[in-house]
Amino acid sequence: MFHRLRHVWLPRLLWLVSQSIALCLAGAVLLAPTLLQDNSPRLMVLFARDTVVRRTALVGAVGLAVTAAVFFRVKDPDAEARRRSPRTMAGA
């Protein structure tokens, strides 16, 4: 039971959380200029007007998405069996 939790569900959960955070960062960059008003919070003003913050957030979102894709993959248990070479020399 814990094997399936550790090798299947935990990577899926971490992948989903990482992708969600990356999507929120990219969404903040894209939506902040349209939602900006005179009395907006300082963080929204930064995301709407500061070029360095916007670029850093987009690069961070891409980096987080790539990290999730590389490190939080679900391991296929049959993949190792397919990679092994055959034990017999038939056909050689």
C-alpha contacts under 8 A as a table, 3 or more apart, distances in Angstrom:
res1	aa1	res2	aa2	distance
1	M	4	R	5.52
1	M	5	L	6.48
2	F	5	L	4.88
2	F	6	R	5.95
3	H	6	R	5.20
3	H	7	H	5.97
4	R	7	H	5.28
4	R	8	V	5.35
4	R	9	W	6.82
5	L	8	V	5.68
5	L	9	W	4.96
5	L	10	L	6.09
6	R	9	W	6.32
6	R	10	L	5.44
6	R	11	P	7.56
7	H	10	L	6.50
7	H	11	P	6.68
7	H	74	V	6.77
7	H	75	K	6.99
8	V	11	P	5.91
8	V	12	R	6.40
8	V	74	V	5.71
8	V	75	K	7.42
9	W	12	R	5.11
9	W	13	L	6.05
10	L	13	L	5.08
10	L	14	L	6.12
11	P	14	L	5.09
11	P	15	W	5.93
11	P	72	F	4.77
11	P	73	R	6.32
11	P	74	V	6.17
12	R	15	W	5.06
12	R	16	L	6.12
12	R	72	F	6.84
12	R	73	R	7.45
12	R	74	V	6.94
13	L	16	L	5.10
13	L	17	V	6.18
14	L	17	V	5.11
14	L	18	S	6.05
14	L	68	A	7.52
14	L	72	F	6.60
15	W	18	S	5.21
15	W	19	Q	6.06
15	W	68	A	5.21
15	W	69	A	7.14
15	W	72	F	5.52
15	W	73	R	7.71
16	L	19	Q	5.21
16	L	20	S	6.02
17	V	20	S	5.07
17	V	21	I	6.24
18	S	21	I	5.23
18	S	22	A	6.23
18	S	64	L	6.35
18	S	65	A	6.62
18	S	68	A	6.00
19	Q	22	A	5.04
19	Q	23	L	6.09
19	Q	64	L	7.14
19	Q	65	A	5.54
19	Q	68	A	6.90
20	S	23	L	5.04
20	S	24	C	6.15
21	I	24	C	5.03
21	I	25	L	6.23
21	I	61	A	7.52
21	I	64	L	7.99
22	A	25	L	5.18
22	A	26	A	6.30
22	A	60	G	7.46
22	A	61	A	4.21
22	A	62	V	6.92
22	A	64	L	5.97
22	A	65	A	6.11
23	L	26	A	5.17
23	L	27	G	5.92
23	L	61	A	6.93
24	C	27	G	4.90
24	C	28	A	5.99
25	L	28	A	5.13
25	L	29	V	6.45
25	L	57	A	6.04
25	L	58	L	6.92
25	L	60	G	7.97
25	L	61	A	5.97
26	A	29	V	5.18
26	A	30	L	6.28
26	A	57	A	6.90
26	A	58	L	5.74
26	A	61	A	6.26
27	G	30	L	5.04
27	G	31	L	5.79
28	A	31	L	5.33
28	A	32	A	5.55
28	A	47	F	6.85
29	V	32	A	5.74
29	V	33	P	7.76
29	V	47	F	5.73
29	V	48	A	6.84
29	V	54	R	5.79
29	V	57	A	7.19
29	V	58	L	7.34
30	L	33	P	7.00
31	L	34	T	5.49
31	L	35	L	6.31
32	A	35	L	5.22
32	A	36	L	6.01
32	A	44	M	5.98
32	A	45	V	7.53
32	A	47	F	5.93
32	A	48	A	4.85
33	P	36	L	5.37
33	P	47	F	7.59
33	P	48	A	4.48
33	P	49	R	7.34
36	L	40	S	6.09
36	L	44	M	6.99
36	L	45	V	6.85
36	L	48	A	7.03
37	Q	40	S	5.28
40	S	44	M	6.43
40	S	45	V	6.69
41	P	44	M	5.46
41	P	45	V	6.50
42	R	45	V	5.03
42	R	46	L	6.27
43	L	46	L	5.07
43	L	47	F	6.34
44	M	47	F	5.08
44	M	48	A	6.04
45	V	48	A	5.01
45	V	49	R	5.96
45	V	50	D	7.73
46	L	49	R	5.45
46	L	50	D	5.15
46	L	53	V	6.76
47	F	50	D	6.12
47	F	53	V	6.22
47	F	54	R	5.78
48	A	54	R	7.63
50	D	53	V	5.47
50	D	54	R	6.32
51	T	54	R	5.10
51	T	55	R	6.13
52	V	55	R	5.26
52	V	56	T	5.99
53	V	56	T	5.13
53	V	57	A	6.00
54	R	57	A	5.20
54	R	58	L	6.26
55	R	58	L	5.16
55	R	59	V	6.13
56	T	59	V	5.16
56	T	60	G	5.94
57	A	60	G	4.99
57	A	61	A	6.05
58	L	61	A	5.02
58	L	62	V	6.27
59	V	62	V	5.14
59	V	63	G	6.06
60	G	63	G	5.00
60	G	64	L	5.99
61	A	64	L	5.11
61	A	65	A	6.17
62	V	65	A	5.12
62	V	66	V	6.18
63	G	66	V	5.15
63	G	67	T	6.02
64	L	67	T	5.03
64	L	68	A	6.12
65	A	68	A	5.15
65	A	69	A	6.25
66	V	69	A	5.03
66	V	70	V	6.17
67	T	70	V	5.19
67	T	71	F	5.89
67	T	72	F	7.78
68	A	71	F	5.50
68	A	72	F	5.28
68	A	73	R	7.69
69	A	72	F	5.97
69	A	73	R	6.29
70	V	73	R	6.38
76	D	79	A	5.40
76	D	80	E	7.74
77	P	80	E	6.36
77	P	81	A	7.65
78	D	81	A	5.28
78	D	82	R	6.43
79	A	82	R	5.16
79	A	83	R	6.31
80	E	83	R	5.16
80	E	84	R	6.49
81	A	84	R	5.55
82	R	85	S	7.91
86	P	89	M	7.59
89	M	92	A	5.74
